Amino acid sequence: MIENYEQYLDFLTGKLNKFFEAQAPYIFCKRGCAKCCQEGEYPFSQIEFDYLIRGFTSLPKETRFEILNNIAQIKLAKKNSTEEKFLYQCPFLINNECSVYAYRGIICRSFGLIYTVAGEAKPKIPFCAYKGLNYSNVFDTETGMIPTEKYKALNIDKEPLAYNVSYNFLTSEDFEKMFKFKFGDKKPLIDWF
Ligand code: SF4
């Protein structure tokens, strides 16, 4: 089953690379940024988690120890939290880089693009737009819109295209059928431990 999931990941990587390339004028992702790994819930399905653990087991002992320590601290903070939505830094983020990059989850791969959500008219903008990063050169944080004059100023005729790359869509039955595997249960990464 993992082999089929890897085939899906190859397919997804091909698509996402094209999308990120097409949106290059608005994308400020770069190695070491990691803002998207510093505060989140990180939904993971069973198969994504199993794959992540493959990456984890291949790490040096000291890194594994550091990650386990991070997990213990996050679990404790979650236990003491009264927040409805508990946000935390990903325990796999070590020295501002993903320690399991080749094995990272689907949300980690697709994050950073404007995307559509089934049933919602307005596209979703990544929070990077509020941090001076992705889409900040065209997005108006006060109105929550992308004004025409902003992308025209970049010599671009059409507004940035929003892609169908929501986590729910990318982990839908459509892809299970196409690649013959199951995603399984889904929950925030920290709840898998
Ligand atoms: S698994 Fe890696 S890419 Fe995904 S949130 Fe954690 S540190 Fe970031």
Residues whose N, C-alpha, C, O or C-beta is under 5 A from the ligand:
A	BS01	SF4	C36 C37 C90 F92 L93 C98 R104 G105 C108
